[in-house]
Amino acid sequence: MTFHITSVATLVVHAAEDILIPPEAGRVTADLIPGCKVQIISPSP
């Protein structure tokens, strides 16, 4: 598998209450992408 460095803006969006993949996994993914931001989405009241 080949990976390439990207210079485009990247945003990881993850659900706060995801029962299959914990939100921390979204944070880890974002940490692996230089300059990436992460947004954890909470459910509406």
PQR file with spaces between the fields and no chain letter, atoms N, CA, C, O and H, PARSE charges and radii, in Angstrom:
ATOM       1  N    MET     1       0.844   -1.162    0.000 -0.4000 1.5000
ATOM       2  CA   MET     1       0.000    0.000    0.000 -0.0000 2.0000
ATOM       3  C    MET     1       0.898    1.236    0.000  0.5500 1.7000
ATOM       4  O    MET     1       1.889    1.285    0.728 -0.5500 1.4000
ATOM       5  N    THR     2       0.554    2.228   -0.811 -0.4000 1.5000
ATOM       6  CA   THR     2       1.322    3.460   -0.896 -0.0000 2.0000
ATOM       7  C    THR     2       0.509    4.617   -0.341  0.5500 1.7000
ATOM       8  O    THR     2      -0.673    4.766   -0.653 -0.5500 1.4000
ATOM       9  H    THR     2      -0.252    2.188   -1.403  0.4000 1.0000
ATOM      10  N    PHE     3       1.155    5.439    0.490 -0.4000 1.5000
ATOM      11  CA   PHE     3       0.505    6.615    1.050 -0.0000 2.0000
ATOM      12  C    PHE     3       1.156    7.854    0.465  0.5500 1.7000
ATOM      13  O    PHE     3       2.356    7.864    0.190 -0.5500 1.4000
ATOM      14  H    PHE     3       2.114    5.317    0.743  0.4000 1.0000
ATOM      15  N    HIS     4       0.370    8.890    0.277 -0.4000 1.5000
ATOM      16  CA   HIS     4       0.868   10.146   -0.256 -0.0000 2.0000
ATOM      17  C    HIS     4       0.562   11.267    0.720  0.5500 1.7000
ATOM      18  O    HIS     4      -0.492   11.272    1.355 -0.5500 1.4000
ATOM      19  H    HIS     4      -0.605    8.882    0.500  0.4000 1.0000
ATOM      20  N    ILE     5       1.472   12.206    0.841 -0.4000 1.5000
ATOM      21  CA   ILE     5       1.255   13.375    1.690 -0.0000 2.0000
ATOM      22  C    ILE     5       0.300   14.315    0.965  0.5500 1.7000
ATOM      23  O    ILE     5       0.471   14.591   -0.222 -0.5500 1.4000
ATOM      24  H    ILE     5       2.329   12.202    0.325  0.4000 1.0000
ATOM      25  N    THR     6      -0.695   14.799    1.678 -0.4000 1.5000
ATOM      26  CA   THR     6      -1.663   15.708    1.084 -0.0000 2.0000
ATOM      27  C    THR     6      -1.529   17.081    1.719  0.5500 1.7000
ATOM      28  O    THR     6      -1.099   17.201    2.867 -0.5500 1.4000
ATOM      29  H    THR     6      -0.833   14.574    2.642  0.4000 1.0000
ATOM      30  N    SER     7      -1.891   18.104    0.983 -0.4000 1.5000
ATOM      31  CA   SER     7      -1.823   19.460    1.526 -0.0000 2.0000
ATOM      32  C    SER     7      -3.191   20.137    1.485  0.5500 1.7000
ATOM      33  O    SER     7      -3.287   21.364    1.508 -0.5500 1.4000
ATOM      34  H    SER     7      -2.239   18.007    0.051  0.4000 1.0000
ATOM      35  N    VAL     8      -4.229   19.340    1.424 -0.4000 1.5000
ATOM      36  CA   VAL     8      -5.578   19.905    1.427 -0.0000 2.0000
ATOM      37  C    VAL     8      -6.125   19.916    2.855  0.5500 1.7000
ATOM      38  O    VAL     8      -5.713   19.112    3.691 -0.5500 1.4000
ATOM      39  H    VAL     8      -4.151   18.343    1.405  0.4000 1.0000
ATOM      40  N    ALA     9      -7.048   20.824    3.122 -0.4000 1.5000
ATOM      41  CA   ALA     9      -7.674   20.888    4.441 -0.0000 2.0000
ATOM      42  C    ALA     9      -8.440   19.594    4.689  0.5500 1.7000
ATOM      43  O    ALA     9      -9.151   19.103    3.812 -0.5500 1.4000
ATOM      44  H    ALA     9      -7.382   21.477    2.443  0.4000 1.0000
ATOM      45  N    THR    10      -8.289   19.050    5.892 -0.4000 1.5000
ATOM      46  CA   THR    10      -8.922   17.775    6.225 -0.0000 2.0000
ATOM      47  C    THR    10      -9.651   17.909    7.551  0.5500 1.7000
ATOM      48  O    THR    10      -9.120   18.473    8.507 -0.5500 1.4000
ATOM      49  H    THR    10      -7.711   19.449    6.605  0.4000 1.0000
ATOM      50  N    LEU    11     -10.871   17.386    7.604 -0.4000 1.5000
ATOM      51  CA   LEU    11     -11.673   17.400    8.815 -0.0000 2.0000
ATOM      52  C    LEU    11     -12.221   16.002    9.049  0.5500 1.7000
ATOM      53  O    LEU    11     -12.853   15.421    8.166 -0.5500 1.4000
ATOM      54  H    LEU    11     -11.302   16.928    6.827  0.4000 1.0000
ATOM      55  N    VAL    12     -11.982   15.463   10.235 -0.4000 1.5000
ATOM      56  CA   VAL    12     -12.558   14.174   10.634 -0.0000 2.0000
ATOM      57  C    VAL    12     -13.789   14.488   11.472  0.5500 1.7000
ATOM      58  O    VAL    12     -13.694   15.192   12.477 -0.5500 1.4000
ATOM      59  H    VAL    12     -11.469   15.934   10.952  0.4000 1.0000
ATOM      60  N    VAL    13     -14.939   13.972   11.066 -0.4000 1.5000
ATOM      61  CA   VAL    13     -16.193   14.172   11.792 -0.0000 2.0000
ATOM      62  C    VAL    13     -16.594   12.831   12.387  0.5500 1.7000
ATOM      63  O    VAL    13     -16.644   11.820   11.687 -0.5500 1.4000
ATOM      64  H    VAL    13     -15.017   13.400   10.249  0.4000 1.0000
ATOM      65  N    HIS    14     -16.881   12.832   13.696 -0.4000 1.5000
ATOM      66  CA   HIS    14     -17.187   11.581   14.379 -0.0000 2.0000
ATOM      67  C    HIS    14     -18.351   11.816   15.340  0.5500 1.7000
ATOM      68  O    HIS    14     -18.472   12.895   15.919 -0.5500 1.4000
ATOM      69  H    HIS    14     -16.840   13.654   14.265  0.4000 1.0000
ATOM      70  N    ALA    15     -19.190   10.826   15.507 -0.4000 1.5000
ATOM      71  CA   ALA    15     -20.328   10.911   16.431 -0.0000 2.0000
ATOM      72  C    ALA    15     -19.872   10.635   17.859  0.5500 1.7000
ATOM      73  O    ALA    15     -19.133    9.683   18.109 -0.5500 1.4000
ATOM      74  H    ALA    15     -19.091    9.949   15.037  0.4000 1.0000
ATOM      75  N    ALA    16     -20.313   11.468   18.786 -0.4000 1.5000
ATOM      76  CA   ALA    16     -19.931   11.327   20.196 -0.0000 2.0000
ATOM      77  C    ALA    16     -20.454   10.031   20.802  0.5500 1.7000
ATOM      78  O    ALA    16     -19.824    9.463   21.695 -0.5500 1.4000
ATOM      79  H    ALA    16     -20.913   12.241   18.583  0.4000 1.0000
ATOM      80  N    GLU    17     -21.583    9.567   20.330 -0.4000 1.5000
ATOM      81  CA   GLU    17     -22.208    8.370   20.912 -0.0000 2.0000
ATOM      82  C    GLU    17     -22.197    7.181   19.954  0.5500 1.7000
ATOM      83  O    GLU    17     -23.093    6.338   20.000 -0.5500 1.4000
ATOM      84  H    GLU    17     -22.095   10.028   19.605  0.4000 1.0000
ATOM      85  N    ASP    18     -21.196    7.112   19.097 -0.4000 1.5000
ATOM      86  CA   ASP    18     -21.063    5.984   18.176 -0.0000 2.0000
ATOM      87  C    ASP    18     -20.815    4.721   18.994  0.5500 1.7000
ATOM      88  O    ASP    18     -19.867    4.661   19.777 -0.5500 1.4000
ATOM      89  H    ASP    18     -20.469    7.797   19.059  0.4000 1.0000
ATOM      90  N    ILE    19     -21.667    3.709   18.814 -0.4000 1.5000
ATOM      91  CA   ILE    19     -21.540    2.499   19.623 -0.0000 2.0000
ATOM      92  C    ILE    19     -20.577    1.473   19.007  0.5500 1.7000
ATOM      93  O    ILE    19     -20.175    0.522   19.679 -0.5500 1.4000
ATOM      94  H    ILE    19     -22.437    3.757   18.177  0.4000 1.0000
ATOM      95  N    LEU    20     -20.207    1.660   17.739 -0.4000 1.5000
ATOM      96  CA   LEU    20     -19.293    0.718   17.092 -0.0000 2.0000
ATOM      97  C    LEU    20     -17.840    1.175   17.135  0.5500 1.7000
ATOM      98  O    LEU    20     -16.933    0.370   17.350 -0.5500 1.4000
ATOM      99  H    LEU    20     -20.533    2.432   17.193  0.4000 1.0000
ATOM     100  N    ILE    21     -17.628    2.466   16.930 -0.4000 1.5000
ATOM     101  CA   ILE    21     -16.269    3.015   16.911 -0.0000 2.0000
ATOM     102  C    ILE    21     -16.228    4.182   17.889  0.5500 1.7000
ATOM     103  O    ILE    21     -16.932    5.171   17.684 -0.5500 1.4000
ATOM     104  H    ILE    21     -18.364    3.119   16.756  0.4000 1.0000
ATOM     105  N    PRO    22     -15.424    4.094   18.944 -0.5600 1.5000
ATOM     106  CA   PRO    22     -15.400    5.158   19.945  0.2800 2.0000
ATOM     107  C    PRO    22     -14.840    6.469   19.381  0.5500 1.7000
ATOM     108  O    PRO    22     -14.004    6.444   18.478 -0.5500 1.4000
ATOM     109  N    PRO    23     -15.292    7.606   19.906 -0.5600 1.5000
ATOM     110  CA   PRO    23     -14.819    8.898   19.425  0.2800 2.0000
ATOM     111  C    PRO    23     -13.296    9.046   19.471  0.5500 1.7000
ATOM     112  O    PRO    23     -12.722    9.765   18.654 -0.5500 1.4000
ATOM     113  N    GLU    24     -12.649    8.383   20.403 -0.4000 1.5000
ATOM     114  CA   GLU    24     -11.195    8.460   20.482 -0.0000 2.0000
ATOM     115  C    GLU    24     -10.543    7.982   19.182  0.5500 1.7000
ATOM     116  O    GLU    24      -9.467    8.454   18.816 -0.5500 1.4000
ATOM     117  H    GLU    24     -13.116    7.799   21.067  0.4000 1.0000
ATOM     118  N    ALA    25     -11.190    7.055   18.495 -0.4000 1.5000
ATOM     119  CA   ALA    25     -10.653    6.576   17.217 -0.0000 2.0000
ATOM     120  C    ALA    25     -10.628    7.706   16.187  0.5500 1.7000
ATOM     121  O    ALA    25      -9.710    7.777   15.371 -0.5500 1.4000
ATOM     122  H    ALA    25     -12.064    6.672   18.792  0.4000 1.0000
ATOM     123  N    GLY    26     -11.618    8.580   16.218 -0.4000 1.5000
ATOM     124  CA   GLY    26     -11.625    9.736   15.326 -0.0000 2.0000
ATOM     125  C    GLY    26     -10.492   10.688   15.654  0.5500 1.7000
ATOM     126  O    GLY    26      -9.867   11.252   14.756 -0.5500 1.4000
ATOM     127  H    GLY    26     -12.365    8.522   16.881  0.4000 1.0000
ATOM     128  N    ARG    27     -10.228   10.866   16.938 -0.4000 1.5000
ATOM     129  CA   ARG    27      -9.119   11.733   17.360 -0.0000 2.0000
ATOM     130  C    ARG    27      -7.775   11.149   16.919  0.5500 1.7000
ATOM     131  O    ARG    27      -6.890   11.876   16.466 -0.5500 1.4000
ATOM     132  H    ARG    27     -10.736   10.408   17.668  0.4000 1.0000
ATOM     133  N    VAL    28      -7.635    9.844   17.054 -0.4000 1.5000
ATOM     134  CA   VAL    28      -6.393    9.180   16.637 -0.0000 2.0000
ATOM     135  C    VAL    28      -6.201    9.345   15.128  0.5500 1.7000
ATOM     136  O    VAL    28      -5.097    9.642   14.670 -0.5500 1.4000
ATOM     137  H    VAL    28      -8.353    9.253   17.422  0.4000 1.0000
ATOM     138  N    THR    29      -7.259    9.154   14.366 -0.4000 1.5000
ATOM     139  CA   THR    29      -7.188    9.330   12.915 -0.0000 2.0000
ATOM     140  C    THR    29      -6.739   10.745   12.573  0.5500 1.7000
ATOM     141  O    THR    29      -5.849   10.937   11.744 -0.5500 1.4000
ATOM     142  H    THR    29      -8.156    8.912   14.737  0.4000 1.0000
ATOM     143  N    ALA    30      -7.357   11.735   13.214 -0.4000 1.5000
ATOM     144  CA   ALA    30      -6.998   13.129   12.951 -0.0000 2.0000
ATOM     145  C    ALA    30      -5.548   13.403   13.313  0.5500 1.7000
ATOM     146  O    ALA    30      -4.874   14.164   12.619 -0.5500 1.4000
ATOM     147  H    ALA    30      -8.080   11.580   13.888  0.4000 1.0000
ATOM     148  N    ASP    31      -5.059   12.801   14.380 -0.4000 1.5000
ATOM     149  CA   ASP    31      -3.665   13.000   14.791 -0.0000 2.0000
ATOM     150  C    ASP    31      -2.676   12.459   13.758  0.5500 1.7000
ATOM     151  O    ASP    31      -1.537   12.919   13.687 -0.5500 1.4000
ATOM     152  H    ASP    31      -5.606   12.182   14.943  0.4000 1.0000
ATOM     153  N    LEU    32      -3.108   11.490   12.964 -0.4000 1.5000
ATOM     154  CA   LEU    32      -2.235   10.891   11.958 -0.0000 2.0000
ATOM     155  C    LEU    32      -2.162   11.701   10.663  0.5500 1.7000
ATOM     156  O    LEU    32      -1.327   11.422    9.803 -0.5500 1.4000
ATOM     157  H    LEU    32      -4.034   11.116   13.022  0.4000 1.0000
ATOM     158  N    ILE    33      -3.033   12.702   10.524 -0.4000 1.5000
ATOM     159  CA   ILE    33      -3.072   13.528    9.318 -0.0000 2.0000
ATOM     160  C    ILE    33      -2.556   14.921    9.679  0.5500 1.7000
ATOM     161  O    ILE    33      -3.190   15.624   10.466 -0.5500 1.4000
ATOM     162  H    ILE    33      -3.711   12.929   11.223  0.4000 1.0000
ATOM     163  N    PRO    34      -1.420   15.329    9.120 -0.5600 1.5000
ATOM     164  CA   PRO    34      -0.856   16.634    9.457  0.2800 2.0000
ATOM     165  C    PRO    34      -1.850   17.780    9.201  0.5500 1.7000
ATOM     166  O    PRO    34      -2.414   17.895    8.113 -0.5500 1.4000
ATOM     167  N    GLY    35      -2.049   18.617   10.218 -0.4000 1.5000
ATOM     168  CA   GLY    35      -2.924   19.781   10.080 -0.0000 2.0000
ATOM     169  C    GLY    35      -4.410   19.474   10.127  0.5500 1.7000
ATOM     170  O    GLY    35      -5.233   20.373    9.949 -0.5500 1.4000
ATOM     171  H    GLY    35      -1.590   18.523   11.101  0.4000 1.0000
ATOM     172  N    CYS    36      -4.764   18.223   10.363 -0.4000 1.5000
ATOM     173  CA   CYS    36      -6.174   17.820   10.374 -0.0000 2.0000
ATOM     174  C    CYS    36      -6.878   18.330   11.626  0.5500 1.7000
ATOM     175  O    CYS    36      -6.282   18.421   12.700 -0.5500 1.4000
ATOM     176  H    CYS    36      -4.096   17.494   10.508  0.4000 1.0000
ATOM     177  N    LYS    37      -8.148   18.657   11.468 -0.4000 1.5000
ATOM     178  CA   LYS    37      -8.991   19.029   12.598 -0.0000 2.0000
ATOM     179  C    LYS    37     -10.008   17.920   12.820  0.5500 1.7000
ATOM     180  O    LYS    37     -10.323   17.159   11.904 -0.5500 1.4000
ATOM     181  H    LYS    37      -8.632   18.583   10.596  0.4000 1.0000
ATOM     182  N    VAL    38     -10.519   17.835   14.045 -0.4000 1.5000
ATOM     183  CA   VAL    38     -11.518   16.814   14.374 -0.0000 2.0000
ATOM     184  C    VAL    38     -12.729   17.505   14.985  0.5500 1.7000
ATOM     185  O    VAL    38     -12.596   18.434   15.781 -0.5500 1.4000
ATOM     186  H    VAL    38     -10.263   18.453   14.788  0.4000 1.0000
ATOM     187  N    GLN    39     -13.901   17.039   14.604 -0.4000 1.5000
ATOM     188  CA   GLN    39     -15.159   17.558   15.145 -0.0000 2.0000
ATOM     189  C    GLN    39     -15.967   16.360   15.657  0.5500 1.7000
ATOM     190  O    GLN    39     -16.364   15.485   14.888 -0.5500 1.4000
ATOM     191  H    GLN    39     -14.009   16.284   13.957  0.4000 1.0000
ATOM     192  N    ILE    40     -16.200   16.345   16.975 -0.4000 1.5000
ATOM     193  CA   ILE    40     -17.023   15.305   17.559 -0.0000 2.0000
ATOM     194  C    ILE    40     -18.434   15.868   17.674  0.5500 1.7000
ATOM     195  O    ILE    40     -18.647   16.887   18.333 -0.5500 1.4000
ATOM     196  H    ILE    40     -15.877   17.056   17.599  0.4000 1.0000
ATOM     197  N    ILE    41     -19.386   15.215   17.042 -0.4000 1.5000
ATOM     198  CA   ILE    41     -20.766   15.681   16.971 -0.0000 2.0000
ATOM     199  C    ILE    41     -21.596   15.024   18.066  0.5500 1.7000
ATOM     200  O    ILE    41     -21.659   13.799   18.163 -0.5500 1.4000
ATOM     201  H    ILE    41     -19.213   14.388   16.507  0.4000 1.0000
ATOM     202  N    SER    42     -22.229   15.851   18.887 -0.4000 1.5000
ATOM     203  CA   SER    42     -23.134   15.362   19.928 -0.0000 2.0000
ATOM     204  C    SER    42     -24.558   15.301   19.370  0.5500 1.7000
ATOM     205  O    SER    42     -24.900   16.054   18.458 -0.5500 1.4000
ATOM     206  H    SER    42     -22.178   16.847   18.808  0.4000 1.0000
ATOM     207  N    PRO    43     -25.387   14.405   19.916 -0.5600 1.5000
ATOM     208  CA   PRO    43     -26.777   14.327   19.437  0.2800 2.0000
ATOM     209  C    PRO    43     -27.562   15.585   19.825  0.5500 1.7000
ATOM     210  O    PRO    43     -27.228   16.262   20.798 -0.5500 1.4000
ATOM     211  N    SER    44     -28.574   15.876   19.074 -0.4000 1.5000
ATOM     212  CA   SER    44     -29.445   17.013   19.376 -0.0000 2.0000
ATOM     213  C    SER    44     -30.251   16.717   20.642  0.5500 1.7000
ATOM     214  O    SER    44     -30.600   15.565   20.903 -0.5500 1.4000
ATOM     215  H    SER    44     -28.845   15.326   18.284  0.4000 1.0000
ATOM     216  N    PRO    45     -30.543   17.753   21.424 -0.5600 1.5000
ATOM     217  CA   PRO    45     -31.350   17.512   22.657  0.2800 2.0000
ATOM     218  C    PRO    45     -32.778   17.142   22.344  0.5500 1.7000
ATOM     219  O    PRO    45     -33.571   16.912   23.258 -0.5500 1.4000
